[in-house]
């Protein structure tokens, strides 16, 4: 079932659209994709371009806010699929997440990006947990459907997904740091010295054994 829903989302947001589709037309495709996940505007699940007061004079207008009966769940920012997703678009989404105090934000354009901003994050900006390309039967896409379909969404499953994503990110960072350390000239010199010392120790032990035999 998740497979069929994800493939329909791929059809709506990638396979069946013009490359030069306008942002407003693409927005309507996203509405249809959300319906696949059972989020419906007429049921009050989605607010399209809602306006929120920020401070005494400013207002923000995110593209979509998805909500339950009593609270906002996550915010969605939409960009034309012919424009690569970039840090400027991400910062715009981050602003909405912060102002609305939401842990999860989704950026939709050439792909789907899922961001997290909560106490598990140990950095200033929200963290990119996953980038999902619009390819059929994509395992990441099936997970997206599992997590964000209306009937499935809950804090525990999102928290588990977030913890796994953060662990994966930490492992990548640790590998980068290790690679950087191994390629550092001073560290390579230390390794060379340790190898020399090891060979020297083996040589000395070998000499001692030979003397004992004699």
N, C-alpha and C positions, 0 to 999 in steps of 0.2 A: 504493500500500500504506500509506504514512504517513497518507494522507487517510482511509482506512477505519479505521485504528487510532485516529486522533484523534477521529473522529466517534463511535466506540464509547465512548471515554473521556468525551466530552460526554454521551452517553446515560446512562452509569453515574453520573456525578458531578453531573449537572444535570437533564437532561430527564426521567429516570425516578425521581426521588426526591421525597418529600414536602417541603414547605417547612419543616416542623417536625421533620425527621428528627433523631434523637438523635446525639450525637457517636460513640457506640459503633457505631450502625448505619451511620453515614457511613463510619466506619473500615473496615467490611467492604466497602463500595463501593470504597474506595480500594484495598483488597487486590485486588479484581477488576480495577480499572483497571491496577494494576501487572502483573497477569497478562497483560493485553493487550500490555504491553511486554516480556513473557516473564520477568518477575521472579516467582519462585514461592517461597513459604514452605517447601514440602516439599523443595525443592532446596537450601535453606540460603541463598537469595539475600536473604531478608528476615528481620529480627528484629523482632518486634512487642513493643513496650514492654520492651525489654531494660533491665537495671539495671546501671549502671556506677559503680564506686567513684570518688569524688572526694575526695581528701585522706584523712584518717584516719577520719572519721566520716560524711561526707556521701555521698549517692548521687544520680544523675540517672537519669530514666526517659523518654527521648524516645519518641514514638509509634512511628516506624519507623526502622530503620537498614538501608539497602540496601548489600550487600557483595559482593565477589568472594570467591574461595576463600581469599585471603591478607590482605585488608585491607577496612576500611570505605570505602565510596565516597561516600555522601551521606546526610544525615539528613532525615527528613520530619516535619513537625509538622502536625497536622490540627485544623481548627476547624469547628464547625457552619456549614453554608452560609447559614443565615439571619442570621448575625452578621457584620457587616463586618470585614474584616481590618484590624487596627490595630497601632499601635506596640508595644503590650503583648505581643501575640502574636509580633510580629517579634523583640522582645527575648528572649522565651523560646526561640525558635529559635536566635538568635545565641549564647545561653548554651550550648546543646548543640553548636553548631558549634565554639565555642572549646574547650570541655572535651574534645571528641573529636578536635580538630585536623583538622577537615574544611574543605576549601575551598568546598564547595557545600552549600547547604541549600535545601529546598523547603517552602513553606507552602501548604497546600491548604485551601480553604474556598469562598467565593463565586467565587474565581478561583484560579489557580496563580501564585505568586510565586517567582522564582528568585533566590537571593542568593549572592554570592561574597565570600569572605574569604581573601585570599592576598596574596602580595607585590606583585601588580599594583595592589592597592587602596592609595590614599593617604589613607585616613581611618580613624578608630578603629573604627567599626562596619562590619559587612559591608554591601556595596553591593547595592541592588536592581537587578538586571540587566534583568528583564523581568516584566511582569504580563500574564497570558494569560487572557482571558475564555473561558468555555465556549460558544463559538459554532462551529457546523459550518463546516468548510473554512477555519478561521482559519489564516492563514499562520504566525502565531506558534505556534499549536498544532502545526502540521506540523513546525516546527523543533524543538519540544519533543520530539516523538516521535523525530525524527532523532537528537537529542542523547542522550536518556535511555533509549532502547530497549536492552535487554541486549546484543543482537548488535552494536550500533553504538558503545557508549560507549567513549571513549578520551580520554586527556589532550589530545592535539593538537586534536581538534575542539572540546572544551570550552574550551581556551585561546583558540582562534580566535574562538569565540563571545563569550568574555569580553572580549577586546581590542576587538572591534567594539562591544560594549555600552558599554564604558568610553569609547570615542571619541565615541559618540552622546551619552552623559551629559555629557562635557566640552564638546561643541558647544552643548548646551542651556544649560550654565552660562555659557559665553562669551556667548551671546545675551542671557541675563538680565543679565549685567554690562554689556554694551554698551547695552542698553535703559535700564538704571538710569542709566548715565552720560549718555546722550542726554537723559533727562528731568530731569537735575539742573539747577537754575536757573543755577548758576555756569558750567556747561559750555555751556548755551545762550547765555549772555552772551558767552562766548569765541567761539562760532561766529558770533554776530551781528557782533562786532568784526572777525572775519576776513573776513566777507562785505563789510562796509563798506570795509575796507582794500582788498579786491580791486576793488570798484567804483571806489574812489578812484584806485588804480593805473591802471586802464583809462582813467579820465577824464584823468589826467595824460599818459598815453601818447598819447591821442587829441589833446590840446591841442598836444603837441609835434609830432605829424605835421601838424596844420593849419598851424602856424607854418612848418614846412619847405616846405610847398606854396606858401605865400604868398611 
